[in-house]
């Protein structure tokens, strides 16, 4: 992947779809939850970057939202932790995708990629909500969509404000 600042942003949906389509639909949220935890780590790294000191609290709040999404999804499955470990082990490319989407790119571009990912996440949780097996599961997915949108809005405001 190109790391030139002028290069088009990667198509996060297409990249993740390659992984998700090999997993039964009912297990996909658990793998996405693992990706949420990777995003939380990225937000924490950004939040501790000295260049982002003015936005530290907001970025760390984004990390908290990612962790909350992961925890909510994992709680939907009684054997979620074990199944998630198995899924992650079966799809080691998830960590590589996570790394290569962001490595070597300017911070503003990383924020734009992550904002797209957050918007995609919101749409994905809404799609899962439309087929949820119960109102409680539907509400969980919809709450996750809202959390994703909060983080997307923050990243978009940072990019639009020229602060990165």
Secondary structure as GFF3:
##gff-version 3
##sequence-region A 1 164
A	DSSP	alpha_helix	12	20	.	.	.	ID=ss1
A	DSSP	alpha_helix	25	47	.	.	.	ID=ss2
A	DSSP	three_ten_helix	50	55	.	.	.	ID=ss3
A	DSSP	alpha_helix	56	75	.	.	.	ID=ss4
A	DSSP	alpha_helix	80	90	.	.	.	ID=ss5
A	DSSP	alpha_helix	93	102	.	.	.	ID=ss6
A	DSSP	alpha_helix	107	130	.	.	.	ID=ss7
A	DSSP	alpha_helix	135	160	.	.	.	ID=ss8
###
